[in-house]
């Protein structure tokens, strides 16, 4: 069964490779690292502030034209064409409202200004709690505004936490092709 899925993924990758090779624009692998500053909101307890760090490894494509030849530049973005990305992120946040530290890791993806990430959530404090999280982002350049919802899967109080905040991440290009 696992071999069948692996063969299917290789076949899909091979079928997409010619299109990626023909695509106009820039393709690169980037390491983004930065600071997260925000506010935590609880339904039954005191709200707090969150401060932490985040790192993500993303494959970024800044396409210049689609197959139909139409240019799809994003206004106001200092890139060539429309950015599209997929990757993995990890973050560590200290929350003053619950006096806990939260760690999350998972996939991320986005197009133009809109992105989303989410995955496994671990909360450390008086006890270790597990859950999941999802976070939509509005990204302009190096700055992203976000809202995140986290759910802890146990019967303790404060099962849900909502965060709003800002991410400032600096990119480091690890690999990439130049625009054509």
C-alpha positions as CSV (number, residue, x, y, z in Angstrom):
1,X,0.0,0.0,0.0
2,X,2.8,2.5,0.9
3,X,4.7,1.7,-2.3
4,X,1.5,2.5,-4.3
5,X,1.3,5.9,-2.7
6,X,5.0,6.6,-3.3
7,X,4.6,5.6,-7.0
8,X,1.6,7.9,-7.3
9,X,3.5,10.9,-5.7
10,X,6.5,10.3,-8.1
11,X,4.1,10.1,-11.1
12,X,2.4,13.4,-10.1
13,X,5.8,15.1,-9.5
14,X,7.0,13.9,-12.9
15,X,3.9,15.2,-14.6
16,X,4.2,18.6,-13.0
17,X,8.0,19.0,-13.6
18,X,7.7,20.0,-17.3
19,X,5.2,22.7,-16.5
20,X,7.5,24.0,-13.7
21,X,10.4,24.0,-16.0
22,X,8.4,26.1,-18.6
23,X,7.1,28.5,-15.9
24,X,8.3,32.0,-16.2
25,X,9.6,33.6,-13.0
26,X,11.8,32.6,-10.1
27,X,11.8,29.4,-8.1
28,X,13.7,29.3,-4.8
29,X,14.1,27.6,-1.5
30,X,14.1,30.1,1.4
31,X,14.6,30.0,5.2
32,X,12.5,32.6,6.9
33,X,13.3,33.4,10.6
34,X,11.8,36.1,12.7
35,X,9.8,37.4,15.7
36,X,6.1,36.9,16.6
37,X,4.4,39.5,18.8
38,X,0.7,39.3,19.6
39,X,-2.2,39.0,22.0
40,X,-3.8,35.9,23.4
41,X,-7.6,35.9,24.0
42,X,-9.3,33.3,26.2
43,X,-13.1,32.9,26.7
44,X,-13.0,32.3,30.4
45,X,-9.7,33.6,31.7
46,X,-7.4,36.6,31.5
47,X,-6.0,37.6,28.2
48,X,-2.3,38.0,27.7
49,X,0.6,38.9,25.4
50,X,2.6,36.4,23.2
51,X,6.2,36.8,22.3
52,X,8.3,34.2,20.4
53,X,10.2,33.2,17.4
54,X,9.3,31.4,14.2
55,X,11.2,29.7,11.4
56,X,9.9,28.3,8.1
57,X,11.4,26.6,5.2
58,X,9.5,27.5,2.0
59,X,9.6,26.7,-1.7
60,X,8.7,30.1,-3.3
61,X,7.7,30.6,-6.9
62,X,7.3,34.1,-8.2
63,X,5.5,33.4,-11.5
64,X,5.5,36.1,-14.2
65,X,3.0,34.6,-16.7
66,X,0.5,31.8,-16.9
67,X,0.2,29.5,-19.9
68,X,-2.2,31.9,-21.4
69,X,0.5,34.6,-21.4
70,X,-1.3,36.9,-19.0
71,X,1.0,38.7,-16.5
72,X,-0.2,38.3,-12.9
73,X,1.9,40.7,-11.0
74,X,0.7,41.5,-7.5
75,X,0.6,45.3,-7.0
76,X,2.8,46.7,-4.3
77,X,4.8,43.5,-3.7
78,X,8.5,43.8,-4.3
79,X,8.8,40.6,-6.3
80,X,8.6,39.6,-9.9
81,X,5.1,38.3,-10.4
82,X,2.7,36.5,-8.2
83,X,4.3,34.7,-5.2
84,X,3.1,31.2,-4.4
85,X,4.7,29.2,-1.6
86,X,4.5,25.9,0.2
87,X,6.6,24.8,3.1
88,X,6.9,23.9,6.8
89,X,7.0,26.1,9.8
90,X,7.8,25.9,13.5
91,X,7.3,28.4,16.3
92,X,7.7,28.8,20.0
93,X,5.6,31.4,21.9
94,X,5.5,32.5,25.5
95,X,1.9,33.5,26.6
96,X,1.6,35.7,29.7
97,X,-2.2,35.2,29.9
98,X,-2.0,31.4,30.6
99,X,1.6,31.5,31.9
100,X,2.5,28.8,29.3
101,X,4.8,28.2,26.4
102,X,3.3,26.9,23.1
103,X,5.1,25.1,20.4
104,X,3.6,24.4,17.0
105,X,4.8,22.8,13.8
106,X,3.1,22.1,10.5
107,X,2.7,22.8,6.8
108,X,2.1,26.3,5.3
109,X,0.9,27.5,1.9
110,X,-0.1,30.7,0.2
111,X,-0.7,32.7,-2.9
112,X,-0.2,36.5,-3.3
113,X,-1.0,38.1,0.0
114,X,-3.0,35.3,1.7
115,X,-1.5,32.3,3.4
116,X,-2.4,29.7,6.0
117,X,-0.5,27.3,8.2
118,X,-1.4,24.9,11.0
119,X,-0.6,21.7,12.6
120,X,0.4,20.1,15.9
121,X,0.2,22.3,19.0
122,X,2.0,21.5,22.3
123,X,1.4,23.7,25.4
124,X,3.9,23.5,28.3
125,X,3.2,24.9,31.7
126,X,1.9,23.2,34.9
127,X,1.2,20.2,32.6
128,X,1.8,19.2,29.0
129,X,-1.2,19.5,26.7
130,X,-1.6,18.6,23.1
131,X,-3.8,19.9,20.3
132,X,-3.9,21.5,16.9
133,X,-3.8,25.0,15.5
134,X,-4.7,26.9,12.3
135,X,-3.6,30.4,11.3
136,X,-4.5,32.5,8.3
137,X,-2.1,35.3,7.5
138,X,-2.1,38.5,5.4
139,X,1.5,39.0,4.2
140,X,3.0,42.2,2.7
141,X,6.8,41.9,2.2
142,X,8.5,40.9,5.4
143,X,5.5,41.6,7.7
144,X,2.4,39.3,8.2
145,X,-0.7,40.1,10.2
146,X,-2.4,36.9,11.5
147,X,-5.2,35.4,13.6
148,X,-4.6,31.9,15.0
149,X,-7.0,29.5,16.7
150,X,-5.6,26.7,18.8
151,X,-7.6,23.8,20.4
152,X,-6.2,21.6,23.1
153,X,-7.8,18.1,23.1
154,X,-8.4,17.3,26.8
155,X,-11.0,18.1,29.4
156,X,-9.1,20.8,31.2
157,X,-10.4,24.4,31.2
158,X,-9.1,26.8,28.5
159,X,-9.3,24.3,25.7
160,X,-9.3,27.1,23.0
161,X,-7.0,30.0,22.6
162,X,-7.2,32.8,20.0
163,X,-4.2,34.9,19.0
164,X,-3.9,38.0,16.9
165,X,-0.6,39.5,16.1
166,X,2.2,40.4,13.7
167,X,5.1,38.3,12.3
168,X,8.3,40.0,11.0
169,X,10.5,37.4,9.2
170,X,13.7,37.9,7.3
171,X,14.3,35.6,4.3
172,X,17.5,33.8,3.6
173,X,17.8,32.3,0.1
174,X,19.2,28.8,0.2
175,X,18.7,27.8,-3.4
176,X,17.0,29.2,-6.4
177,X,16.8,29.8,-10.1
178,X,17.0,33.3,-11.6
179,X,14.1,34.9,-13.5
180,X,14.1,34.1,-17.2
